[in-house]
Amino acid sequence: IGIKKYDNDKLIGESRFIGLFTSKAHASYAENIPILRMKLAKILSEYGAEKGSHVYKEIVEIFNSMPKADLFWADYKQIKANLASIIELRKSGESRLIIQSDPLSRGLSVMVIMPRERFNAKVRQAIQEKLYHEFDASQFDYSLAMDGDESSLRMHFFFVTQKTRTDINHAKLEEEIIEISRSWDDHMSQKLLAKYGELKGRELISRYLSRFSDVYKADVSINMAFADIKELEALGEKDYQLSIINNNDRRGKDLSQIRIYHKNKALVLSEIMPILEGLGLLVLEQTSYFLELDGIRGIDVFRVRDKNNQPLDVRNYGNLIKQALLALLEKTSETDKLNALVIDAHLSIRQVALLRSYVMYYAQLNPATSRSFVSDSLLNHSHIAAIIFRAFEARFNPDFDKDRQSLAEDIRNEFFAALDEVSSLAEDTVLRGLMNLVRASVRSNYYKKKKLISIKFDSAKISTMPEPRPQFEIAVMGLNVEGTHLRGGKVARGGIRWSDRPDDFRTEILGLMKTQMTKNAVIVPVGSKGGFVLKNAPTDRAELFAFAQENYQDYIRALLDLTDNLQAGQIVHPSELIIYDQDDPYLVVAADKGTASFSDLANQVSAEYNYWLADAFASGGSHGYDHKKEAITARGAWESVSRHFREIGIDVKNDEITVIGIGDMAGDVFGNGMLYSNKIRLLAAFNHMHIFLDPNPNAEKSYKERKRLFDLPRSSWADYNAKLISQGGGVYERSSKSIKLSSEVQEMLNTTKTTMSGLELIKTILLAKADLLWNGGIGTYVKATTESHGEVGDASNDRLRINANELAVSVVGEGGNLGFTQLARV
């Protein structure tokens, strides 16, 4: 403490006391220390503050909270000025920097005043470091003072430095300190107001700022948050909105950010990861944020690189990737590895879907080549994939204004030149086959931008097609359905089958078409057949049926997209099609396995397309005959069965016969056949889901139960009343790993095994002794001894199939077209 000595206002010396304040001095209010009390009294007097008044209490409270060292050496005028600043800033909520020089030239005293909500340890540290370096200080002291109402606070610093106030640009430093003290919300508010103006800006501030979490504010920059708000506003009623940007990771290495905006707390990683990986992306990190805003709004951030560990080329191809991601998230496009062509070949997600259609059909034409390998062949040579699409584009784009033939030839030459770089013979074969399919295509609805893609082929021009060849065929491809339609000629009739053979449904349909051409020879010159398989189907039976109906109609639409119409006797081609075949207005469909009740659905589509055949397009339905009710196939097959039994002295109407069967009571052939006589004792049957065993059935009771199942919509063997099954029998899952066999079943099947898998049990049923084998199901289960399983063309049933000479039944009734191979029948 320095006490100056004066002689008639002349400074003559100073007494200095060096030491530390006692703890009592630190604990005492400044107003209780005499020399400070004098300064306080003078300030109160000049303010005119009466004891007990609000102003009096406010000044005393602030005075007592100020560092005592500063109060000792500052004169009352400086203290009063500081008090005035503090009181003013309490009301305004602003920040202020006050710098005072130490009278003894030891350094600078600094007071930073700011609103309470702007303060945190990070802000204090940043301000402290800023001042320390600005003052070139060697050391400092720090204390914090909180105002009584906690609306504002003060940070008091003393920096030991050689600099004085005149060395400091006060205004500039104050602005920098204020900038440091401004909160995330302050910065965000300023940006929103600057961009959107007062009215809209305030609305967005109120809508978003309080809903962003502290974690989000700590992680996300102001500019990025501003972009997030813009995307969240754009989200609206949509399910997804997204942006793709390039930035750095924590180690400064370039990467890309995919920011997905949605209406959930967080995306399900098991659903989103296959989408990103299917695009060929390496996912390095994922972060989720959500806010309560008219319901949940979520932001999922994925930090990614491409398969070469490089950031995405957002500038040139960001929109392609963005549109692909949106389509995949909204489940309007298929998720698989072929989507990597979006990045590798710079194709749109729909262009990839077109190539996927060709991949699917190439694999159907060549069952020995997996679809995965065909896809890999394109992925390993993405530049050739792009060439193949350009070949399709040159052939079918209706808006093309160039010489198609010349361009097609140029692309063909480019394709064969590119093949020189392909070292794998297998991949070379696949790529040539895909290009051949494009050149054999005569129509496509691709540019109509429909839900499903359909392509019509001139079968004679397909080099890899197995014999026999239809005249035309159509490939259909979509997110939830794949299918084909084969025709032996321009005027051909045949049904549409709901197939359960996704890997080789064309092989199944081709076999059915061959049979159809034989069966229909007296009705129409040639036959036809179509079929489809479902993908992503629900497991609930009612939901599955509705799903099947919807996708069946989409499949029918895809066929009619490529079919000419007749209006006033004139051929009318479908719009937006480039056509390379002759007029082709005749297409009819009929019911088949799984589609017996779908004729009205097909005729609804016919009406929708104003197709000239109207409700003659699909036979059956409410204006025709119901295949299940009329039972044409079943009646014909049963008459044949009756004749065979009659020749060996058995009357199937009066004599009991034992039967093993392929199918279930929901089917028109199997169901009707098993109701033509109440003397049938059905010992065993199976379909694609269940195995039914009834070793000692009561003919009359089991007949009534079969009739009940026949009348029950979409029934299965699981609906059979277990109480009516004889001892030792039951209904089992075909997929079961182990099924315990009762003694009664062992005797019926002539086996000593006590357990079997579902597949083994089915094969044993086919070998069982019975009067009749009644086939009304799907699959080829009997071949000739001279045939291999590969020649049969039904790989899914290779493990079940038996040779014809192993059958132990007296009579075979074959209502299902493909139950036996042709040689097995012989």
MOPE-V498718 format. One record per backbone hydrogen bond with DSSP energy under -1.0 kcal/mol. NH is the residue of the N-H (numbers start at 1). CO is the residue of the C=O. If there is no record, write none. Layout:
nh | co
NH | CO
NH | CO
//
This chain:
nh | co
3 | 15
5 | 13
7 | 10
12 | 5
13 | 5
15 | 3
17 | 1
26 | 22
27 | 23
28 | 24
32 | 29
33 | 30
37 | 33
38 | 34
39 | 35
40 | 36
41 | 37
42 | 38
43 | 39
44 | 40
45 | 41
46 | 42
47 | 43
48 | 44
49 | 44
53 | 50
57 | 53
58 | 54
59 | 55
60 | 56
61 | 57
62 | 58
63 | 59
64 | 60
66 | 63
71 | 67
72 | 68
73 | 69
74 | 70
79 | 75
80 | 76
81 | 77
82 | 78
83 | 79
84 | 80
85 | 81
86 | 82
87 | 83
88 | 84
89 | 85
90 | 86
91 | 87
92 | 88
93 | 89
96 | 113
98 | 111
100 | 109
102 | 107
105 | 102
108 | 159
109 | 100
110 | 157
111 | 98
112 | 155
113 | 96
114 | 153
116 | 151
118 | 115
119 | 116
124 | 120
125 | 121
126 | 122
127 | 123
128 | 124
129 | 125
130 | 126
131 | 127
132 | 128
133 | 129
134 | 130
135 | 131
137 | 132
138 | 160
141 | 158
143 | 156
145 | 154
147 | 152
150 | 147
153 | 114
154 | 145
155 | 112
156 | 143
157 | 110
158 | 141
159 | 108
160 | 139
167 | 164
168 | 165
170 | 168
173 | 169
174 | 170
175 | 171
176 | 172
177 | 173
178 | 174
179 | 175
180 | 176
181 | 177
182 | 178
187 | 183
188 | 184
189 | 185
190 | 186
191 | 187
192 | 188
193 | 189
194 | 190
195 | 191
196 | 192
197 | 193
201 | 197
202 | 198
203 | 199
204 | 200
205 | 201
206 | 202
207 | 203
208 | 204
209 | 205
211 | 208
212 | 208
217 | 213
218 | 214
219 | 215
220 | 216
225 | 221
226 | 222
227 | 223
228 | 224
229 | 225
230 | 226
231 | 227
232 | 228
233 | 229
234 | 230
235 | 231
238 | 235
241 | 261
243 | 259
245 | 257
247 | 255
249 | 253
252 | 249
255 | 247
256 | 304
257 | 245
258 | 302
259 | 243
260 | 300
261 | 241
262 | 298
271 | 268
272 | 268
273 | 269
276 | 272
277 | 273
278 | 274
279 | 275
280 | 277
281 | 276
282 | 305
284 | 303
285 | 303
287 | 301
289 | 299
291 | 297
293 | 295
297 | 291
298 | 262
299 | 289
300 | 260
301 | 287
302 | 258
303 | 285
304 | 256
305 | 282
306 | 310
309 | 306
314 | 312
317 | 313
318 | 314
321 | 317
322 | 318
323 | 319
324 | 320
325 | 321
326 | 322
327 | 323
328 | 324
329 | 325
330 | 326
332 | 327
333 | 327
339 | 336
340 | 337
341 | 338
342 | 339
344 | 340
345 | 341
347 | 341
352 | 348
353 | 349
354 | 350
355 | 351
356 | 352
357 | 353
358 | 354
359 | 355
360 | 356
361 | 357
362 | 358
363 | 359
364 | 360
365 | 361
366 | 362
369 | 366
374 | 370
375 | 371
376 | 372
377 | 373
378 | 374
379 | 375
380 | 376
384 | 381
385 | 381
386 | 382
387 | 383
388 | 384
389 | 385
390 | 386
391 | 387
392 | 388
393 | 389
394 | 390
395 | 391
396 | 392
397 | 393
400 | 397
407 | 403
408 | 404
409 | 405
410 | 406
411 | 407
412 | 408
413 | 409
414 | 410
415 | 411
416 | 412
417 | 413
418 | 414
419 | 415
421 | 418
422 | 419
428 | 424
429 | 425
430 | 426
431 | 427
432 | 428
433 | 429
434 | 430
435 | 431
436 | 432
437 | 433
438 | 434
439 | 435
440 | 436
442 | 456
443 | 456
445 | 454
448 | 445
449 | 446
453 | 477
455 | 475
456 | 443
457 | 473
458 | 440
459 | 471
461 | 458
462 | 459
465 | 462
471 | 487
472 | 487
473 | 457
474 | 485
475 | 455
476 | 483
477 | 453
478 | 481
482 | 533
483 | 476
484 | 531
485 | 474
486 | 529
487 | 472
488 | 527
496 | 590
497 | 530
498 | 593
499 | 497
499 | 532
508 | 504
509 | 505
510 | 506
511 | 507
512 | 508
513 | 509
514 | 510
515 | 511
516 | 512
517 | 513
518 | 514
519 | 515
520 | 516
523 | 520
524 | 520
528 | 493
529 | 486
530 | 495
531 | 484
532 | 497
533 | 482
535 | 480
544 | 540
545 | 541
546 | 542
547 | 543
548 | 544
549 | 545
550 | 546
551 | 547
552 | 548
553 | 549
554 | 550
555 | 551
556 | 552
557 | 553
558 | 554
559 | 555
560 | 556
561 | 557
562 | 559
563 | 560
564 | 584
565 | 572
567 | 570
570 | 567
572 | 565
580 | 442
589 | 617
595 | 592
598 | 595
602 | 598
603 | 599
604 | 600
605 | 601
606 | 602
607 | 603
608 | 604
609 | 605
610 | 607
611 | 606
614 | 611
616 | 613
617 | 614
619 | 589
624 | 621
630 | 626
631 | 627
635 | 631
636 | 632
637 | 633
638 | 634
639 | 635
640 | 636
641 | 637
642 | 638
643 | 639
644 | 640
645 | 641
646 | 642
647 | 643
648 | 645
649 | 646
650 | 645
654 | 651
655 | 651
657 | 679
659 | 681
660 | 772
661 | 684
662 | 774
663 | 686
667 | 664
671 | 667
672 | 668
673 | 669
674 | 670
675 | 672
676 | 673
681 | 657
683 | 659
684 | 659
685 | 692
686 | 661
687 | 690
691 | 732
692 | 685
693 | 730
694 | 683
702 | 698
703 | 699
704 | 700
705 | 701
706 | 702
707 | 703
708 | 704
709 | 705
710 | 706
711 | 707
715 | 712
719 | 716
720 | 717
724 | 721
725 | 722
729 | 726
730 | 693
732 | 691
734 | 689
736 | 733
739 | 756
741 | 754
746 | 742
747 | 743
748 | 744
749 | 745
751 | 746
756 | 739
758 | 736
761 | 757
762 | 758
763 | 759
764 | 760
765 | 761
766 | 762
767 | 763
768 | 765
772 | 658
773 | 811
774 | 660
775 | 813
776 | 662
781 | 819
782 | 819
783 | 802
787 | 784
793 | 789
797 | 794
798 | 795
800 | 797
801 | 797
802 | 781
804 | 783
806 | 803
807 | 804
811 | 771
813 | 773
815 | 775
816 | 775
819 | 816
821 | 782
825 | 821
826 | 822
//
